[in-house]
Amino acid sequence: LKGRAKLILRCLADNVTETSVKKSYGEILKDLKSVKAFASGIMVPRNYVWPVNNNLYLLPPTSLVKDAHALGLEVHVGSFANDILTSYNYSYDPAAEYLQFINNPDFTVDGLMTDFPPTASGAVDGERPLIITHNGASGVYAGCTDLAYQQAVKDGADIIDCSVRMSKDGVAFCLGSADLIASTTAATTFMTKVVTISEIQNKSGIFSFDLSWSEIQTLKPELTGPFAQAGLKRNPAAKNAGKFFTLPEFLHFAKSSNVSGILIEIEVAYPFH
């Protein structure tokens, strides 16, 4: 396993600063040779490859994929979903968007990260890029739960992912954000734990490292979507279904399933406490 492991640099929006080097991700990717010195590939938002204008129409593709491939770097793109607003060029067809990244004469990306693995799998015939989950099948079940990972495997995902978080007592588990408000029912029971940590996010939150694992286990997962407040909900019958996976449970599940690999995402850990 050691020889097969790859380090992938995941980039956020191009104007977001990577605190470890005090440079924006846009600046970092202008020097791909330096990235190649420590990483096997990059994972970027879609607009790094196919930007859109202010009217949400596609602009010409950037040279990022070609430049990265010329240096031997893999390029994985995310996060795709069926219920987000994308370019009008796709006519609200998520399959058309996937094909834009793999079925054009200039380049093909190496992987697609998605909330809906079967849509990506169904859009591609023959040789295809890796289908990588985004918090499991998080378009169907709450992200990073046992049900989301089980569904992702059923849907034919190649790689399942775990964004690692830590509890106050040192238990590593999978969750899309360190802020528990975003994807759990923490706001209903732990409002006394609300704090603002500007190094992580601008708004207040209830963070995983302020709760013990036993406290986190009392929470229910919460399935949300980008336009839930507008009435575009994701599988409301399963809004709070599933349980959270510890990192060892995730690894055991992955080993016992038929996926070809896993993606472990680790963000900068700040010693706040």
PyRosetta script that sets phi, psi and omega in degrees:
from pyrosetta import init, pose_from_sequence

init()
pose = pose_from_sequence("LKGRAKLILRCLADNVTETSVKKSYGEILKDLKSVKAFASGIMVPRNYVWPVNNNLYLLPPTSLVKDAHALGLEVHVGSFANDILTSYNYSYDPAAEYLQFINNPDFTVDGLMTDFPPTASGAVDGERPLIITHNGASGVYAGCTDLAYQQAVKDGADIIDCSVRMSKDGVAFCLGSADLIASTTAATTFMTKVVTISEIQNKSGIFSFDLSWSEIQTLKPELTGPFAQAGLKRNPAAKNAGKFFTLPEFLHFAKSSNVSGILIEIEVAYPFH")
pose.set_psi(1, -37.2)
pose.set_omega(1, -178.0)
pose.set_phi(2, -58.6)
pose.set_psi(2, -42.7)
pose.set_omega(2, -178.3)
pose.set_phi(3, -72.0)
pose.set_psi(3, -19.4)
pose.set_omega(3, -177.7)
pose.set_phi(4, -95.3)
pose.set_psi(4, -11.1)
pose.set_omega(4, -176.8)
pose.set_phi(5, -69.9)
pose.set_psi(5, 143.1)
pose.set_omega(5, 178.6)
pose.set_phi(6, -125.5)
pose.set_psi(6, 143.7)
pose.set_omega(6, 174.8)
pose.set_phi(7, -100.4)
pose.set_psi(7, 117.7)
pose.set_omega(7, -179.7)
pose.set_phi(8, -111.3)
pose.set_psi(8, 127.3)
pose.set_omega(8, 176.6)
pose.set_phi(9, -83.5)
pose.set_psi(9, 115.0)
pose.set_omega(9, 177.4)
pose.set_phi(10, -92.1)
pose.set_psi(10, 124.2)
pose.set_omega(10, -177.2)
pose.set_phi(11, -103.1)
pose.set_psi(11, 139.0)
pose.set_omega(11, 173.5)
pose.set_phi(12, -91.9)
pose.set_psi(12, -162.5)
pose.set_omega(12, 179.9)
pose.set_phi(13, -55.9)
pose.set_psi(13, 149.2)
pose.set_omega(13, -171.6)
pose.set_phi(14, -64.9)
pose.set_psi(14, -17.7)
pose.set_omega(14, 178.9)
pose.set_phi(15, -97.9)
pose.set_psi(15, 3.3)
pose.set_omega(15, 178.2)
pose.set_phi(16, -85.4)
pose.set_psi(16, 137.8)
pose.set_omega(16, -177.0)
pose.set_phi(17, -88.9)
pose.set_psi(17, 131.3)
pose.set_omega(17, 170.2)
pose.set_phi(18, -83.4)
pose.set_psi(18, 110.3)
pose.set_omega(18, -169.1)
pose.set_phi(19, -65.3)
pose.set_psi(19, -26.3)
pose.set_omega(19, -176.7)
pose.set_phi(20, -68.3)
pose.set_psi(20, -27.0)
pose.set_omega(20, 179.9)
pose.set_phi(21, -120.2)
pose.set_psi(21, -2.2)
pose.set_omega(21, 178.6)
pose.set_phi(22, 56.6)
pose.set_psi(22, 40.4)
pose.set_omega(22, 174.7)
pose.set_phi(23, -131.4)
pose.set_psi(23, 151.3)
pose.set_omega(23, 175.1)
pose.set_phi(24, -73.4)
pose.set_psi(24, 158.6)
pose.set_omega(24, 178.5)
pose.set_phi(25, -64.5)
pose.set_psi(25, -31.4)
pose.set_omega(25, 175.7)
pose.set_phi(26, -61.5)
pose.set_psi(26, -41.6)
pose.set_omega(26, 177.8)
pose.set_phi(27, -66.9)
pose.set_psi(27, -41.5)
pose.set_omega(27, -178.6)
pose.set_phi(28, -59.0)
pose.set_psi(28, -42.4)
pose.set_omega(28, -176.0)
pose.set_phi(29, -77.9)
pose.set_psi(29, -5.0)
pose.set_omega(29, 171.7)
pose.set_phi(30, -76.6)
pose.set_psi(30, -13.8)
pose.set_omega(30, 179.3)
pose.set_phi(31, -122.6)
pose.set_psi(31, 70.6)
pose.set_omega(31, -176.3)
pose.set_phi(32, -66.0)
pose.set_psi(32, -25.6)
pose.set_omega(32, 177.9)
pose.set_phi(33, -62.8)
pose.set_psi(33, -37.9)
pose.set_omega(33, 177.7)
pose.set_phi(34, -68.2)
pose.set_psi(34, -36.4)
pose.set_omega(34, 176.9)
pose.set_phi(35, -64.7)
pose.set_psi(35, -41.4)
pose.set_omega(35, -179.7)
pose.set_phi(36, -61.0)
pose.set_psi(36, -25.3)
pose.set_omega(36, -178.1)
pose.set_phi(37, -66.3)
pose.set_psi(37, -22.1)
pose.set_omega(37, -178.1)
pose.set_phi(38, -130.5)
pose.set_psi(38, -11.2)
pose.set_omega(38, -174.3)
pose.set_phi(39, -125.5)
pose.set_psi(39, 154.3)
pose.set_omega(39, 176.0)
pose.set_phi(40, -89.6)
pose.set_psi(40, -18.8)
pose.set_omega(40, -177.7)
pose.set_phi(41, -170.7)
pose.set_psi(41, -179.2)
pose.set_omega(41, 179.2)
pose.set_phi(42, -130.2)
pose.set_psi(42, 152.2)
pose.set_omega(42, 171.9)
pose.set_phi(43, -123.6)
pose.set_psi(43, 122.8)
pose.set_omega(43, -170.8)
pose.set_phi(44, -130.7)
pose.set_psi(44, 155.4)
pose.set_omega(44, 170.6)
pose.set_phi(45, -63.1)
pose.set_psi(45, 159.5)
pose.set_omega(45, -173.4)
pose.set_phi(46, -59.9)
pose.set_psi(46, -35.1)
pose.set_omega(46, -174.4)
pose.set_phi(47, -71.9)
pose.set_psi(47, -11.7)
pose.set_omega(47, 173.2)
pose.set_phi(48, -66.8)
pose.set_psi(48, -27.1)
pose.set_omega(48, -176.9)
pose.set_phi(49, -101.1)
pose.set_psi(49, -51.9)
pose.set_omega(49, 178.1)
pose.set_phi(50, -120.6)
pose.set_psi(50, 89.6)
pose.set_omega(50, 179.1)
pose.set_phi(51, -71.1)
pose.set_psi(51, 158.4)
pose.set_omega(51, 175.7)
pose.set_phi(52, -122.1)
pose.set_psi(52, 155.8)
pose.set_omega(52, 178.1)
pose.set_phi(53, -86.9)
pose.set_psi(53, -177.0)
pose.set_omega(53, -176.9)
pose.set_phi(54, -64.9)
pose.set_psi(54, -19.1)
pose.set_omega(54, 178.4)
pose.set_phi(55, -95.4)
pose.set_psi(55, 9.6)
pose.set_omega(55, 177.3)
pose.set_phi(56, 65.9)
pose.set_psi(56, 36.4)
pose.set_omega(56, 170.5)
pose.set_phi(57, -111.4)
pose.set_psi(57, 147.6)
pose.set_omega(57, -176.1)
pose.set_phi(58, -64.8)
pose.set_psi(58, 138.7)
pose.set_omega(58, 168.4)
pose.set_phi(59, -97.1)
pose.set_psi(59, 170.4)
pose.set_omega(59, 175.8)
pose.set_phi(60, -59.0)
pose.set_psi(60, 150.2)
pose.set_omega(60, -179.7)
pose.set_phi(61, -66.2)
pose.set_psi(61, 153.3)
pose.set_omega(61, 174.1)
pose.set_phi(62, -79.1)
pose.set_psi(62, 175.1)
pose.set_omega(62, 178.5)
pose.set_phi(63, -92.9)
pose.set_psi(63, 9.6)
pose.set_omega(63, -172.3)
pose.set_phi(64, -57.7)
pose.set_psi(64, -47.3)
pose.set_omega(64, -176.9)
pose.set_phi(65, -63.5)
pose.set_psi(65, -47.1)
pose.set_omega(65, 179.5)
pose.set_phi(66, -61.7)
pose.set_psi(66, -43.7)
pose.set_omega(66, -178.5)
pose.set_phi(67, -64.7)
pose.set_psi(67, -42.3)
pose.set_omega(67, -179.7)
pose.set_phi(68, -67.5)
pose.set_psi(68, -44.4)
pose.set_omega(68, 179.7)
pose.set_phi(69, -63.3)
pose.set_psi(69, -33.8)
pose.set_omega(69, 178.8)
pose.set_phi(70, -62.9)
pose.set_psi(70, -26.1)
pose.set_omega(70, 178.9)
pose.set_phi(71, -96.3)
pose.set_psi(71, 0.3)
pose.set_omega(71, -178.9)
pose.set_phi(72, 84.5)
pose.set_psi(72, 17.0)
pose.set_omega(72, 177.6)
pose.set_phi(73, -92.3)
pose.set_psi(73, 134.5)
pose.set_omega(73, 172.6)
pose.set_phi(74, -75.5)
pose.set_psi(74, 152.9)
pose.set_omega(74, 177.0)
pose.set_phi(75, -127.3)
pose.set_psi(75, 116.3)
pose.set_omega(75, 176.4)
pose.set_phi(76, -112.4)
pose.set_psi(76, 141.2)
pose.set_omega(76, -172.7)
pose.set_phi(77, -124.2)
pose.set_psi(77, 139.3)
pose.set_omega(77, 176.0)
pose.set_phi(78, -161.4)
pose.set_psi(78, 179.3)
pose.set_omega(78, -4.0)
pose.set_phi(79, -104.3)
pose.set_psi(79, 128.2)
pose.set_omega(79, 179.7)
pose.set_phi(80, -91.2)
pose.set_psi(80, 150.2)
pose.set_omega(80, 174.9)
pose.set_phi(81, -157.7)
pose.set_psi(81, 158.6)
pose.set_omega(81, -179.0)
pose.set_phi(82, -81.2)
pose.set_psi(82, -18.3)
pose.set_omega(82, -171.1)
pose.set_phi(83, -119.9)
pose.set_psi(83, 37.9)
pose.set_omega(83, 174.3)
pose.set_phi(84, -119.9)
pose.set_psi(84, 157.1)
pose.set_omega(84, -179.5)
pose.set_phi(85, -81.0)
pose.set_psi(85, 121.2)
pose.set_omega(85, 179.2)
pose.set_phi(86, -123.8)
pose.set_psi(86, -165.4)
pose.set_omega(86, -177.2)
pose.set_phi(87, -64.9)
pose.set_psi(87, 144.1)
pose.set_omega(87, 175.9)
pose.set_phi(88, -65.0)
pose.set_psi(88, -18.2)
pose.set_omega(88, 178.1)
pose.set_phi(89, -60.3)
pose.set_psi(89, -23.7)
pose.set_omega(89, -177.6)
pose.set_phi(90, -88.9)
pose.set_psi(90, -6.3)
pose.set_omega(90, 178.9)
pose.set_phi(91, 51.6)
pose.set_psi(91, 40.4)
pose.set_omega(91, 177.7)
pose.set_phi(92, 61.4)
pose.set_psi(92, 26.5)
pose.set_omega(92, 179.2)
pose.set_phi(93, -108.8)
pose.set_psi(93, 103.9)
pose.set_omega(93, -177.7)
pose.set_phi(94, -61.7)
pose.set_psi(94, -31.1)
pose.set_omega(94, 178.6)
pose.set_phi(95, -62.9)
pose.set_psi(95, -37.8)
pose.set_omega(95, 179.0)
pose.set_phi(96, -63.1)
pose.set_psi(96, -35.1)
pose.set_omega(96, 179.3)
pose.set_phi(97, -68.5)
pose.set_psi(97, -43.5)
pose.set_omega(97, 177.0)
pose.set_phi(98, -56.8)
pose.set_psi(98, -45.8)
pose.set_omega(98, -176.5)
pose.set_phi(99, -64.0)
pose.set_psi(99, -28.0)
pose.set_omega(99, 178.9)
pose.set_phi(100, -61.2)
pose.set_psi(100, -27.8)
pose.set_omega(100, -176.9)
pose.set_phi(101, -93.3)
pose.set_psi(101, -10.9)
pose.set_omega(101, -175.8)
pose.set_phi(102, -131.2)
pose.set_psi(102, -17.7)
pose.set_omega(102, -173.9)
pose.set_phi(103, -118.9)
pose.set_psi(103, 56.3)
pose.set_omega(103, 175.0)
pose.set_phi(104, -133.0)
pose.set_psi(104, 159.0)
pose.set_omega(104, -172.0)
pose.set_phi(105, -72.9)
pose.set_psi(105, -11.8)
pose.set_omega(105, -172.4)
pose.set_phi(106, -94.0)
pose.set_psi(106, -35.0)
pose.set_omega(106, -176.3)
pose.set_phi(107, -165.2)
pose.set_psi(107, 163.7)
pose.set_omega(107, 172.2)
pose.set_phi(108, -136.8)
pose.set_psi(108, 128.7)
pose.set_omega(108, 178.2)
pose.set_phi(109, -75.3)
pose.set_psi(109, 164.0)
pose.set_omega(109, -174.3)
pose.set_phi(110, -90.5)
pose.set_psi(110, -21.0)
pose.set_omega(110, -178.6)
pose.set_phi(111, -158.5)
pose.set_psi(111, 151.6)
pose.set_omega(111, 178.7)
pose.set_phi(112, -123.8)
pose.set_psi(112, 122.3)
pose.set_omega(112, 177.5)
pose.set_phi(113, -96.7)
pose.set_psi(113, 127.5)
pose.set_omega(113, -171.2)
pose.set_phi(114, -145.4)
pose.set_psi(114, 151.0)
pose.set_omega(114, 172.2)
pose.set_phi(115, -79.4)
pose.set_psi(115, -17.3)
pose.set_omega(115, -174.7)
pose.set_phi(116, -127.7)
pose.set_psi(116, 79.1)
pose.set_omega(116, -176.6)
pose.set_phi(117, -54.4)
pose.set_psi(117, -38.9)
pose.set_omega(117, -176.7)
pose.set_phi(118, -66.3)
pose.set_psi(118, -28.4)
pose.set_omega(118, 177.6)
pose.set_phi(119, -66.3)
pose.set_psi(119, -42.6)
pose.set_omega(119, 178.3)
pose.set_phi(120, -66.4)
pose.set_psi(120, -44.4)
pose.set_omega(120, -179.9)
pose.set_phi(121, -62.0)
pose.set_psi(121, -41.4)
pose.set_omega(121, -177.7)
pose.set_phi(122, -72.0)
pose.set_psi(122, -20.6)
pose.set_omega(122, -177.7)
pose.set_phi(123, -80.3)
pose.set_psi(123, -16.0)
pose.set_omega(123, -170.2)
pose.set_phi(124, -116.0)
pose.set_psi(124, 130.8)
pose.set_omega(124, 175.8)
pose.set_phi(125, -108.8)
pose.set_psi(125, 151.0)
pose.set_omega(125, 175.2)
pose.set_phi(126, 67.0)
pose.set_psi(126, -145.0)
pose.set_omega(126, -179.6)
pose.set_phi(127, -65.5)
pose.set_psi(127, 129.5)
pose.set_omega(127, -173.8)
pose.set_phi(128, -138.8)
pose.set_psi(128, 163.0)
pose.set_omega(128, 174.5)
pose.set_phi(129, -71.2)
pose.set_psi(129, 168.7)
pose.set_omega(129, 176.7)
pose.set_phi(130, -66.1)
pose.set_psi(130, 139.0)
pose.set_omega(130, 172.9)
pose.set_phi(131, -97.4)
pose.set_psi(131, 114.0)
pose.set_omega(131, -174.3)
pose.set_phi(132, -112.0)
pose.set_psi(132, 131.4)
pose.set_omega(132, -179.5)
pose.set_phi(133, -76.5)
pose.set_psi(133, 157.0)
pose.set_omega(133, 171.3)
pose.set_phi(134, -114.6)
pose.set_psi(134, 97.2)
pose.set_omega(134, -174.4)
pose.set_phi(135, 62.3)
pose.set_psi(135, 40.0)
pose.set_omega(135, -175.2)
pose.set_phi(136, 76.1)
pose.set_psi(136, -159.6)
pose.set_omega(136, 176.0)
pose.set_phi(137, -81.1)
pose.set_psi(137, 70.6)
pose.set_omega(137, -171.0)
pose.set_phi(138, -77.4)
pose.set_psi(138, -0.2)
pose.set_omega(138, 171.6)
pose.set_phi(139, -85.1)
pose.set_psi(139, -12.7)
pose.set_omega(139, -176.4)
pose.set_phi(140, -112.7)
pose.set_psi(140, -39.9)
pose.set_omega(140, 177.5)
pose.set_phi(141, -130.2)
pose.set_psi(141, 160.8)
pose.set_omega(141, 178.3)
pose.set_phi(142, -53.8)
pose.set_psi(142, 136.3)
pose.set_omega(142, -173.8)
pose.set_phi(143, -60.9)
pose.set_psi(143, 145.9)
pose.set_omega(143, 174.9)
pose.set_phi(144, 65.4)
pose.set_psi(144, 24.0)
pose.set_omega(144, 174.0)
pose.set_phi(145, -102.1)
pose.set_psi(145, 166.0)
pose.set_omega(145, 178.1)
pose.set_phi(146, -58.0)
pose.set_psi(146, -39.4)
pose.set_omega(146, -178.7)
pose.set_phi(147, -67.6)
pose.set_psi(147, -37.1)
pose.set_omega(147, 179.3)
pose.set_phi(148, -65.6)
pose.set_psi(148, -40.0)
pose.set_omega(148, 179.3)
pose.set_phi(149, -72.2)
pose.set_psi(149, -40.1)
pose.set_omega(149, 178.0)
pose.set_phi(150, -62.0)
pose.set_psi(150, -41.5)
pose.set_omega(150, 179.4)
pose.set_phi(151, -66.0)
pose.set_psi(151, -38.6)
pose.set_omega(151, 179.8)
pose.set_phi(152, -61.1)
pose.set_psi(152, -41.3)
pose.set_omega(152, 178.4)
pose.set_phi(153, -65.2)
pose.set_psi(153, -43.4)
pose.set_omega(153, 177.6)
pose.set_phi(154, -61.1)
pose.set_psi(154, -33.5)
pose.set_omega(154, -177.0)
pose.set_phi(155, -80.5)
pose.set_psi(155, -2.9)
pose.set_omega(155, 175.6)
pose.set_phi(156, 89.6)
pose.set_psi(156, 21.5)
pose.set_omega(156, 177.6)
pose.set_phi(157, -63.8)
pose.set_psi(157, 143.1)
pose.set_omega(157, 176.7)
pose.set_phi(158, -84.5)
pose.set_psi(158, -40.8)
pose.set_omega(158, -176.2)
pose.set_phi(159, -125.5)
pose.set_psi(159, 129.8)
pose.set_omega(159, 172.2)
pose.set_phi(160, -107.6)
pose.set_psi(160, 148.2)
pose.set_omega(160, -169.8)
pose.set_phi(161, -118.0)
pose.set_psi(161, 153.8)
pose.set_omega(161, 174.7)
pose.set_phi(162, -138.7)
pose.set_psi(162, 116.0)
pose.set_omega(162, 171.6)
pose.set_phi(163, -86.5)
pose.set_psi(163, 113.1)
pose.set_omega(163, -170.1)
pose.set_phi(164, -80.9)
pose.set_psi(164, 128.6)
pose.set_omega(164, 173.8)
pose.set_phi(165, -121.7)
pose.set_psi(165, 162.7)
pose.set_omega(165, -180.0)
pose.set_phi(166, -122.5)
pose.set_psi(166, 138.0)
pose.set_omega(166, 172.9)
pose.set_phi(167, -83.9)
pose.set_psi(167, 172.0)
pose.set_omega(167, -178.8)
pose.set_phi(168, -61.0)
pose.set_psi(168, -32.8)
pose.set_omega(168, -178.8)
pose.set_phi(169, -98.2)
pose.set_psi(169, 19.9)
pose.set_omega(169, 168.4)
pose.set_phi(170, 84.7)
pose.set_psi(170, 20.2)
pose.set_omega(170, 176.5)
pose.set_phi(171, -89.7)
pose.set_psi(171, 124.3)
pose.set_omega(171, 177.6)
pose.set_phi(172, -86.1)
pose.set_psi(172, 131.4)
pose.set_omega(172, 179.8)
pose.set_phi(173, -146.2)
pose.set_psi(173, 170.1)
pose.set_omega(173, -176.0)
pose.set_phi(174, -97.1)
pose.set_psi(174, 129.9)
pose.set_omega(174, 174.7)
pose.set_phi(175, -164.1)
pose.set_psi(175, 144.8)
pose.set_omega(175, -174.8)
pose.set_phi(176, -67.4)
pose.set_psi(176, -24.2)
pose.set_omega(176, -177.6)
pose.set_phi(177, -144.7)
pose.set_psi(177, 147.2)
pose.set_omega(177, 174.5)
pose.set_phi(178, -68.7)
pose.set_psi(178, -22.0)
pose.set_omega(178, 176.7)
pose.set_phi(179, -82.4)
pose.set_psi(179, 112.3)
pose.set_omega(179, -175.5)
pose.set_phi(180, -71.5)
pose.set_psi(180, -18.8)
pose.set_omega(180, -179.4)
pose.set_phi(181, -62.3)
pose.set_psi(181, -33.9)
pose.set_omega(181, -173.4)
pose.set_phi(182, -65.9)
pose.set_psi(182, -31.3)
pose.set_omega(182, -170.9)
pose.set_phi(183, -139.7)
pose.set_psi(183, 15.4)
pose.set_omega(183, 176.8)
pose.set_phi(184, -140.7)
pose.set_psi(184, 179.0)
pose.set_omega(184, 178.1)
pose.set_phi(185, -92.4)
pose.set_psi(185, 24.5)
pose.set_omega(185, -175.4)
pose.set_phi(186, -57.7)
pose.set_psi(186, -32.6)
pose.set_omega(186, -176.3)
pose.set_phi(187, -65.6)
pose.set_psi(187, -18.5)
pose.set_omega(187, -179.1)
pose.set_phi(188, -84.7)
pose.set_psi(188, -16.7)
pose.set_omega(188, -174.4)
pose.set_phi(189, -130.7)
pose.set_psi(189, -18.0)
pose.set_omega(189, -173.9)
pose.set_phi(190, -126.9)
pose.set_psi(190, 40.2)
pose.set_omega(190, -179.9)
pose.set_phi(191, -64.5)
pose.set_psi(191, -21.7)
pose.set_omega(191, 177.4)
pose.set_phi(192, -69.7)
pose.set_psi(192, -12.6)
pose.set_omega(192, -179.5)
pose.set_phi(193, -94.8)
pose.set_psi(193, 3.6)
pose.set_omega(193, -177.5)
pose.set_phi(194, -67.3)
pose.set_psi(194, 128.5)
pose.set_omega(194, 176.4)
pose.set_phi(195, -141.4)
pose.set_psi(195, 165.3)
pose.set_omega(195, 174.1)
pose.set_phi(196, -115.4)
pose.set_psi(196, 122.7)
pose.set_omega(196, 178.0)
pose.set_phi(197, -124.0)
pose.set_psi(197, 98.5)
pose.set_omega(197, -171.2)
pose.set_phi(198, -63.4)
pose.set_psi(198, -25.7)
pose.set_omega(198, 179.1)
pose.set_phi(199, -67.9)
pose.set_psi(199, -20.2)
pose.set_omega(199, 179.7)
pose.set_phi(200, -100.3)
pose.set_psi(200, -48.3)
pose.set_omega(200, -179.8)
pose.set_phi(201, -159.5)
pose.set_psi(201, 160.3)
pose.set_omega(201, -176.6)
pose.set_phi(202, -76.9)
pose.set_psi(202, -28.5)
pose.set_omega(202, -177.6)
pose.set_phi(203, -94.1)
pose.set_psi(203, 164.9)
pose.set_omega(203, 178.2)
pose.set_phi(204, -70.9)
pose.set_psi(204, 158.2)
pose.set_omega(204, 179.4)
pose.set_phi(205, -158.5)
pose.set_psi(205, 173.0)
pose.set_omega(205, 172.0)
pose.set_phi(206, -114.8)
pose.set_psi(206, 111.4)
pose.set_omega(206, -167.4)
pose.set_phi(207, -99.1)
pose.set_psi(207, 146.8)
pose.set_omega(207, -174.7)
pose.set_phi(208, -58.1)
pose.set_psi(208, -34.7)
pose.set_omega(208, -176.5)
pose.set_phi(209, -76.7)
pose.set_psi(209, 0.2)
pose.set_omega(209, 174.8)
pose.set_phi(210, -101.5)
pose.set_psi(210, -2.8)
pose.set_omega(210, 179.2)
pose.set_phi(211, -121.9)
pose.set_psi(211, 143.7)
pose.set_omega(211, 174.7)
pose.set_phi(212, -73.3)
pose.set_psi(212, 164.1)
pose.set_omega(212, 179.2)
pose.set_phi(213, -63.6)
pose.set_psi(213, -36.6)
pose.set_omega(213, 178.7)
pose.set_phi(214, -64.6)
pose.set_psi(214, -34.7)
pose.set_omega(214, 176.7)
pose.set_phi(215, -69.9)
pose.set_psi(215, -41.2)
pose.set_omega(215, 179.3)
pose.set_phi(216, -63.5)
pose.set_psi(216, -34.7)
pose.set_omega(216, 179.9)
pose.set_phi(217, -67.8)
pose.set_psi(217, -17.0)
pose.set_omega(217, 176.4)
pose.set_phi(218, -78.9)
pose.set_psi(218, -12.5)
pose.set_omega(218, -178.5)
pose.set_phi(219, -82.9)
pose.set_psi(219, 155.6)
pose.set_omega(219, 171.8)
pose.set_phi(220, -103.6)
pose.set_psi(220, 143.8)
pose.set_omega(220, 173.3)
pose.set_phi(221, -67.6)
pose.set_psi(221, 158.5)
pose.set_omega(221, -179.8)
pose.set_phi(222, -134.2)
pose.set_psi(222, 119.9)
pose.set_omega(222, 179.7)
pose.set_phi(223, -84.0)
pose.set_psi(223, 119.3)
pose.set_omega(223, 179.0)
pose.set_phi(224, -128.4)
pose.set_psi(224, 161.7)
pose.set_omega(224, 176.7)
pose.set_phi(225, -132.8)
pose.set_psi(225, 167.3)
pose.set_omega(225, -176.2)
pose.set_phi(226, -64.9)
pose.set_psi(226, -24.4)
pose.set_omega(226, -178.6)
pose.set_phi(227, -124.2)
pose.set_psi(227, 33.1)
pose.set_omega(227, -178.3)
pose.set_phi(228, -61.5)
pose.set_psi(228, -38.0)
pose.set_omega(228, -178.5)
pose.set_phi(229, -67.9)
pose.set_psi(229, -21.2)
pose.set_omega(229, 177.9)
pose.set_phi(230, -90.5)
pose.set_psi(230, 4.4)
pose.set_omega(230, 177.1)
pose.set_phi(231, 97.5)
pose.set_psi(231, -2.5)
pose.set_omega(231, 179.1)
pose.set_phi(232, -91.9)
pose.set_psi(232, 87.0)
pose.set_omega(232, -173.1)
pose.set_phi(233, -94.6)
pose.set_psi(233, 155.8)
pose.set_omega(233, 175.4)
pose.set_phi(234, -102.3)
pose.set_psi(234, 115.9)
pose.set_omega(234, 172.4)
pose.set_phi(235, 38.8)
pose.set_psi(235, 65.8)
pose.set_omega(235, -175.7)
pose.set_phi(236, -60.2)
pose.set_psi(236, -24.3)
pose.set_omega(236, 179.2)
pose.set_phi(237, -65.8)
pose.set_psi(237, -21.1)
pose.set_omega(237, -178.8)
pose.set_phi(238, -116.3)
pose.set_psi(238, 29.0)
pose.set_omega(238, -173.6)
pose.set_phi(239, -54.6)
pose.set_psi(239, -40.6)
pose.set_omega(239, -176.8)
pose.set_phi(240, -118.3)
pose.set_psi(240, 24.0)
pose.set_omega(240, -176.8)
pose.set_phi(241, -83.5)
pose.set_psi(241, 152.2)
pose.set_omega(241, 174.9)
pose.set_phi(242, 99.9)
pose.set_psi(242, 170.0)
pose.set_omega(242, 176.6)
pose.set_phi(243, -131.9)
pose.set_psi(243, 156.5)
pose.set_omega(243, -178.1)
pose.set_phi(244, -76.7)
pose.set_psi(244, 147.6)
pose.set_omega(244, 178.4)
pose.set_phi(245, -99.1)
pose.set_psi(245, 131.8)
pose.set_omega(245, 164.5)
pose.set_phi(246, -72.7)
pose.set_psi(246, 163.7)
pose.set_omega(246, 179.2)
pose.set_phi(247, -60.3)
pose.set_psi(247, -44.3)
pose.set_omega(247, 176.5)
pose.set_phi(248, -60.4)
pose.set_psi(248, -37.9)
pose.set_omega(248, 178.0)
pose.set_phi(249, -65.0)
pose.set_psi(249, -40.4)
pose.set_omega(249, 177.5)
pose.set_phi(250, -61.5)
pose.set_psi(250, -46.2)
pose.set_omega(250, -178.8)
pose.set_phi(251, -63.7)
pose.set_psi(251, -40.2)
pose.set_omega(251, 178.4)
pose.set_phi(252, -64.4)
pose.set_psi(252, -43.1)
pose.set_omega(252, 179.1)
pose.set_phi(253, -62.4)
pose.set_psi(253, -45.6)
pose.set_omega(253, -178.8)
pose.set_phi(254, -61.5)
pose.set_psi(254, -41.3)
pose.set_omega(254, -178.5)
pose.set_phi(255, -65.3)
pose.set_psi(255, -32.8)
pose.set_omega(255, -177.3)
pose.set_phi(256, -88.1)
pose.set_psi(256, -5.7)
pose.set_omega(256, -179.4)
pose.set_phi(257, -98.8)
pose.set_psi(257, -176.1)
pose.set_omega(257, -177.4)
pose.set_phi(258, -103.5)
pose.set_psi(258, 21.3)
pose.set_omega(258, 177.8)
pose.set_phi(259, -72.9)
pose.set_psi(259, 154.3)
pose.set_omega(259, -177.9)
pose.set_phi(260, -87.9)
pose.set_psi(260, -11.4)
pose.set_omega(260, 179.6)
pose.set_phi(261, -175.7)
pose.set_psi(261, 177.3)
pose.set_omega(261, 178.5)
pose.set_phi(262, -130.7)
pose.set_psi(262, 156.2)
pose.set_omega(262, 174.6)
pose.set_phi(263, -120.1)
pose.set_psi(263, 116.3)
pose.set_omega(263, 177.0)
pose.set_phi(264, -103.1)
pose.set_psi(264, 118.5)
pose.set_omega(264, -178.7)
pose.set_phi(265, -104.4)
pose.set_psi(265, 123.8)
pose.set_omega(265, -179.9)
pose.set_phi(266, -124.7)
pose.set_psi(266, 123.6)
pose.set_omega(266, 178.6)
pose.set_phi(267, -100.1)
pose.set_psi(267, 171.1)
pose.set_omega(267, 179.0)
pose.set_phi(268, -61.2)
pose.set_psi(268, 131.5)
pose.set_omega(268, 178.5)
pose.set_phi(269, -101.2)
pose.set_psi(269, 123.9)
pose.set_omega(269, -179.6)
pose.set_phi(270, -99.1)
pose.set_psi(270, 133.0)
pose.set_omega(270, 179.9)
pose.set_phi(271, -81.4)
pose.set_psi(271, 70.6)
pose.set_omega(271, -176.3)
pose.set_phi(272, -76.0)
pose.set_psi(272, -28.7)
pose.set_omega(272, -173.7)
pose.set_phi(273, -122.9)
pose.dump_pdb("model.pdb")
